[in-house]
């Protein structure tokens, strides 16, 4: 059976840069894919621009517009609307190498044969300059959490995931918060099966000043419940001691930003002993960040 793939792009006020991604999709050597754009309440001319792309008739495009709620909600919306076998998440300010879809589809049989959760490839600053690190083995099959956290492979990567599994493991949607780290979903998706890791750059990233990466720590501080959850998920025994220690400190610091009481921070952690031991140090990080970010 032919594997089906949808490129899922959440976007917000990115009409000025979307043509670059569109051009890279039109230039794909394999056009057996759909492009779904979930517009998270843009106020620029994104809708008109996508309409023009659709009118071109060069690739299959689905456009959905929703009320602004953050990238994670846009991804949830897209996943619920996609009928393909797999989802390839591609941000609106990035673009693909010409052979990206070919490489993914050529290797998709491994996902079905091995009952894998997904496939993770490389991102690059350029087609020959990897972001972060390569994997220790090409075509390695391992658990996502083991590779990305315990093995400490650095840098943003290009992720393809089973549509069915993603639908079953959506991002939590916390009232009042419009940002959530993608790590929340991926840590839980890893519990659904292993992944295939391929040392091939298929995705080019340009970190823009208005991008989420540049918003950094302050964005997490302003959405502390989601940040707490992301840290909490990395405090279980499947993670190395170093990872658990680091995330317990983050969990505590964000807990104070969320105006949680000490008792709540401890009891809600699921790791009471770890949090008690690190409570003072986590509070100190909270104080330092308050001063640094003038909060």
N, C-alpha and C positions, 0 to 999 in steps of 0.2 A: 504493500500500500504506500502511496505517496505521502510523505510527511508535509504537513501544512504549518506555516509560520506567520505570525503577525508581529511587526515592529510596533511597539507601543511607545508613544511619545507624549508625556504630559508637558503642557506648556502654559506659560503665563507671560503675556506682553513680550513675546519674542519674535514678532513679525519681521524685525530688522535682521535676524540671523537665520530664521527657518529656511530661506531659500538655499542656503549652503547644504543643509541636511537633505533637502528635497533633491538637489542636484546630484548628491552622492547616491541617492536611492534610484534615480532615473538611470544612472550610469552603472548599476549593478549588472554583472555578467549573467546572473540568474535572477529573473524577475518573478519567480514563483513565491510571492509573499504579498501580504496586505500591509498597509501602513495605517494604523489607527492613531489619530491625534485627539487627545483629550484636552480641551481648552478649559483651564481652571479659572474662568471668569475674566479673561483678558479684556482690557479696555482700549487696546490699540486696533489695528486693522487685520488681526489674525484671521478672523472669520472670512473676510473678503479674499485674503491671500490664499487660504486653503481652497476656497471656491474656485479660484483661478487654477490652482494645481489640479483639482478634480476635472475641470473643463479641458485641461491639456490631454487627459486620457492616456497618459504614459504609464502610470502604475495604478493599482487599486487602492483607493483612499477612503477611509471612514472617518468622519469628523463628528465629535461629540462636544457640546459645550455645557458646562455646569457652573453653578455658583462657586465662587472662590472658596476653597477649603484646604488648600495645600497639596503638594505633590503626592503625598501618600493616599489621599482621598481620590485623586485623579487616577492613580494606578489601580485602586480598588474598582473604580468605575469601569476602567478599560477591561480589566480581567473578567468582570461579570458580563461584558458585552462581546467578548472574543470567542469565536468558535473553532479556531485553529488548534493544532496539537500543542504548539509551543509559543511562548511569548519571548521576544527579544526586546528588552527595555533600552531605549536610546533617547538620551536627553536632547532637548530642543536646540541646545547650543553646540552640539557635537555633530560628527558625521562619520560615515563608514568608508572603509577601503572598498574598491570596486569588486573584490572577490569575497566580501564578507558573507553574503547570503549563500554563495556556492560552498564555502567552507563549512558553514553551519549545517546546511542540508546534506552535504556529502557525509558528514559524520553523525547525523541524527540517528542512524540505525543503531549506534552504540547505546543510545538512551533507551530505546525500546528493548533491545536484546538483553541489556543488563538491568532493566527496570530502574533507571536512574532518575533522580529528581530534576537534573538539568545539566547544563554545559557551561563552563566558564572559560573564556578566552582572554586575550590581553587587550588593554588599551595602550595607546601610545600618544606621545606629543607629536609624533610623525610616524609614518609607516615603518621606519627603522629605528625608532627611539622609544623603548618601552617605558611606561609609567610604573615606577616602583620596581618590583622584581619579577623575574620569570619563575615558573614552578620548577621544583627540583627534577621532575621527570615530565616528558611530553606524553600526552595521552594517558595521564595518570588518573586512576579512579580512586577517589577517597571522599571522606565526608567533608563538606564545606567548612564546618566549624574547625575541624582538625587542621585543614590547610590554611585558612585565612586567619585564624586566631592562634592556635597552639603552635603551628609551624611559623607563624609570624610573617607570612608572605605579604609584603607591603604594596600599596598602590591601588587605585581604582581599577576594576576589571570589567570585562564585558560579559554580562550574564544572560543566559537563556534558561527559561524555566518551563516546566510542564504547566500548561494552562489549568488543567484539572487540579493539580496540587496547589497552584497559586490561589485559585478560587477558594479552596478549602482552608487556606492559611492567609486571610487578608490582613492588612494593617489594622490594628485597633484604631478606632476613631474617637479621640478624647474631646469632649465638648470644650470649646474655648481655645483649643490648641490647633495651630495650622501648620505645624512642622513635626515630622517624626523621622528619625534616622532610619535609613533603609536596612540597617543592621537588625532592627526589630523583626522584620519579616524574614531575613535570610537566616538568622539564628534558629528560627522556628521551622523554616523550610528544610533546613539541614536534617531535622528529625524525620523527614519523610523519605529519605534515601540519600545515597551517595551522588556525587557529581563527576563529570568528565572534565579534566583540566587540559587545555591545549595551549601550547606555547606559540601562539600566532596572533599578531596584532591585526585586529579587524575593525577597530573603533578608535577614532582620533578625537582627543579631548583638548579643548582650549578653555582654560579656566578664566571666565570673564568676571569683571568687577561686580556685575549684578547677579552673579551665580550664587547658589547655595553654599558652595565650598568656601567662598570668600566671606560669607556671613559668619562662619565658624562658631566659636564657643558661645557668642552672645545669642545666637539663634536658639541654641539648646537651652540656655538659661531662661529665655523667654517662653519656652515650651517645656517646663521642667518635668511634668508627669511622663511625657513620652521619653525624655532623657533618662529618667529614673528607670523606666521599664527596659530601655535598651541596656543599661548597666546591670540591672537585676538579672536579665537573661544570660549574662556572661559571668555570673557568680556561682553557677552550679558546678558540680564535680567533673563534668565532662571537659571543663576548661582547665588549663594549667594553673598552678598556684599564683604565678606572676599575673596572669590575666584576671584571676579572681580578686587578688589584692587591689589591683588598679581599679577595677570596676566597682569594688565596694566603696572606695574613696569617692568615685564619681557619683555613685548612687546616693551616698550621704550628703554630698555637697548639693546636688540637685534637689534632694529632699528638703533641705533648708530653704532653697529658693522657692519650692512649692508650698512653703509655710506649713510643713508637716511638723507635728510634735515629735520629740525624740522617741517617745514610746511607739508612735506610728511608724517612724523610719525603721525601727528595729523589728517590730512585729510583722510589717508588710514585706520585709526583705526575703523571707524564706530561708535566710542564712543568719540567724540571730547572733551566733557566736562570732562569726566573721565581722559583722557590722558593729557589735559591741566593742571589739578590740580596736577597730579603726575609727570609732566615732569622733574622737577628738581631732584626729588628723583630717578627717573629712570636713569637719566644721572649720578647721583652719583654712582649708582650700576655699570653702564658701566665703570666708571673710576676705581672703586675698582677692578673689574674683570680684567681690562687691566693691572693693577699693579700686581695682584695676579698671572695671567697666563703669565706675561711678554710678552704682545702683543704690 
